[in-house]
Amino acid sequence: MIRYASDRDFEQLSRYDKHICEAELRNCIKSKRILIMLSDDTLTGWLRFNLFWDNIPFMNMLYLLEGYRGKGYGSRLVGFWENEMLKNKYKMVLTSTQSNERAQFFYRKMGYADCGALLLPDEPLEIILSKNLGQP
């Protein structure tokens, strides 16, 4: 089951997601910017997004808990998100991953294409990827 996170999910998400402060996590929940995936009422993972330039959905975080990786859950969660964005009339989505992470191969397999990069001091290259929605 995939659904938007609600206030009742805050405690569990804040326990696992250490890449966001509690105030912003609450804001993302309130703004319907987190999708959670459940299996038998157990959290398996989540997808958190925002809007790049205030008009392009940008996936900030895709995370699956140990034991749920490599089983298609990530593909289902991303596909659900893409369909939600398409329903909301967005024609493109973005995400990023560091060049030393395996996630880049997952996103390319999902139809994302490299479209840019960001290099911050003392960090690996951040690869920006895009996908046009509603096109083969």
N, C-alpha and C positions, 0 to 999 in steps of 0.2 A: 504494500500500500504506500502511496506517495501522497503527501498533503502539505499544505503550508504550515509552518511552525506556529504554535500559539504560546501564550504565556505559560501554559503548563509544561512546555518543553524547555523553558529557560534554564532550569537547574541542570538538566542533563547536558544540554548544549554547552553551557558555560564550563562544565566539568571537562569536556573534551576539546573545545575550540579555544585554544590559547593564543590565537592570532587576532583577537578582537577584544576590546575592553567591554566590560559588562554593560555600560550605558549604550554603546553602539550596538551591541547584541540585542538589547531590548528594543532599540530603535528599528533594527532590521526585522525583528519579529512583528512589531507593530505595523511596519510598512509592507509586510508580506513579501520580504526579500530573502526568505529562507524556506527551502523545501526540505522536508525530512522523509526518509524512507524507513518503513517499519516492516518487519517480518514477524508475524505472530505477536504483535504489540511490542516488539523489541526493536529499539533503534538500531538500524544497520548502517546509516550514513546520512549525510546532508549535503545540500548545495546552497551556497550563499552567493548572492549577486547584488550588483548595484548598477547604476547607469553611467557609462563613460560619456563625457561631454553632455550629460543630462539627457541623452536620447538614444544611446546604444547599450542594450543589456550586456553587462560584463560579468562573467562568472568569476567571482573572487576566490571561492573555495569549493572544492569537491572533495569530500572525505568519506571513506568507507572504513568502518571499524575492522580490526583484525578478524579473520574468519569469513569475511564477506567480500574480500578482494578477489579479483580474477574469476568471478562467477557470473558476470553480466549485470550486476547491480548498478555499477557506474554508468553503463550504456543506457540502462532503463531510466535512471535518474536524469541524465543529460537529455535524453530524448523527450522525457516528460517536460523538462524545462523549456526546451526548444519549441515544443508544441504550445506551451503556455505563452511564450513570447510571440509566436506567430499569431495566436488568437488575439493578442493585444496589439496587433498590427505592426510589430517590429519586423523588419526585413533582413536584419543582420544581427549576429551576436559575436561577442569577443571573449577571449580568455587569455591567460598567459601561464607560462611555466618556465622554470629555470632550465638552462641548457644542460645541466647535469642531472636532471630528473627524467625518469622514464615516462612521465605523464605526456610528454610531447608526442610520443608514438601513439598513445591512446587517442589523443585529440585528432591527430592526423587520420587515424583509422575511422574516426567518427565524422570525417569530412571537413575538418578544420584545415586551413592553409596558413602558413607563415605570412604575416603581413607587416612585421616590424620587430623592433627590439629595443630594449632599454638596458643601459649599462650603468649601474650604480657603483660607487666606490666599494671595494672589498666584497663584491657580490658577483656570482656567476651571471652571465648574460641572461636577461629575462626575454624570452621569446613571446611575442604577441601573435595570437592566432585569431582568424576570423572565419565565420561561416555564414554564407547566404542562406536564408531560410526559404523553404518552399520551392527550391530548385533542386534538380537531381545532382 
